[in-house]
Amino acid sequence: MPYFLAPFIAWFVSGVLKYLINYVRFKNEAKNLIGNGGFPSTHTTVITTPTILVGLNEGFFSPIFGLAVAITYIVIIDATGLRIFVGQHAKVLNQLEYKDKKEKLRERMGHTKVEVLGGLVLGVILGYILNIIFQSFS
């Protein structure tokens, strides 16, 4: 089972989906929205996909699945907590320090719960799809 491919595939699929959603919503501004934040959470998708693969292949009660779930939880907490505060600090700094500068700090860093949920759902779906694909080659 090539677990190492799962995060890269998840990153690509989530990134393309995020760009398409931003393009539909914001047209030409979509390219400026590439990066942290937005729907779905790519960080969540990247960690959820291999977590599901581990569960499907090693067992949902295996120690390695427990570890994968713990790491997934840490990534989600970071996305919805710490990085939200980093974005809020960037906004204040932009108002104080960077107000006259063209290059401002990126304010959109974290994720809402809906964006993380989107990343979770996409990660679960990709995990199941990749499991089927990987098993067909073994």
N, C-alpha and C positions, 0 to 999 in steps of 0.2 A: 504494500500500500504506500504510494508516494505522498506521504503527508506533507512533505516540504513544498509541494506544488500548490497545495490548497490556499495558503495565504496570498500567494501571488495572483492566482486566478480570482480569488475573492476581491483583492485590491483592484484588479483591472475591471471586473464586472461592476463593482460598486462605484468606481470612479466614472465609468462610462454612463451608468445610470444617473449618478448625481449631476453630471454635465448635461445630459439630456433633459432632466427635470429643470435645471437652472435655465437652459436654453428656451424651453417652453414658457417658463415664467418671466424671464428677463431678457430674452433675445441676445443681442450682441454683448450685453454685460456679463454673460455667462462665463466668459474666459477670465474675467476679473474675480470671479467667485470661486475659482479653483483653489483648493487648500483645505485647511481645517474648518470644521463646521459644515452645516447643511445636511440635507436628507438624501440618502440614508447615511448614517454614521459609518464611514469606511473602517475606522478603527474597530468598531464593534463587529462589522462583517468579517474583517480579517481574522479576528480571534475566535469568533463563533464558528466559522466554517471548519477549521481543524478540530475544534472541540467536539462538534457533532460527528466528524469522521472518527475520532478516537472512541467516542461512545458507541457508535455503530459497530466498530471493528474490535475493540478491546473490551467492551461491555460498559454499560452505564453504572455499574457498581464497582468498576475497577479503580485502583488507586490513581492511575494516570488520568482517568476521566475526572476524578475529584480534583486533582491538581489543575487540569485544564479549566474546569469550572471556576476555581479560585482565581486563576489568572484572568479569565473572562470578566469576572466580577470586578477585579481591580481596574481593568481597562474601562469598564462602564462607569465606575465611580470617578475615575479621572476625567472622562469625557463630560459627565454631567455636573461635576463639582469643580475641581481645580481649574480646568481650562476655561470654565465659565467666568471664574474670578479673574483669570489672566486677561480675558477679553474686556472685562469691566475696568480693570486697571489700565489697559491700553487706551480705552475710551477717555478716561480722565487725563492720562498723560498727553493724548492728542489735543485735548482742549487746553491744557496748560502749557506744554512744552512745544508741541509740534503744530500749533494753530496756523502759523504762517508758512509752514513748509509743505512742499508738494508730497514728499514721501512721509506718510503717516504710519504709525504702528497698526497692524491688522487687529481689528476689534472683534471679528467673528472667529472665535477660537474653540469654543465648547459646543455642546449639543443639548437640545431639548430632549425631553423624555420620548417624544414622538419620533425624533430623528434616531435615537438609540434603538427604539422598538423596531423601526424600519431596518436598521442594521442587523438586529437580532433575527428578524423574520427572514431577511435576505440570506444571512449566514446559515440558518437552518435549512432553507431551501437548497442553497448551493451545496451544503454538506451532504444532503441526500442525493442530489444529482451527481456530484463528484463520486460518491460511493458507488453508485450504479455504473458510472463510466469506468472507474478504476477496477471494479470487479470484472467488468467485461473484458479487460485486457489481461487479467491474471488467470 
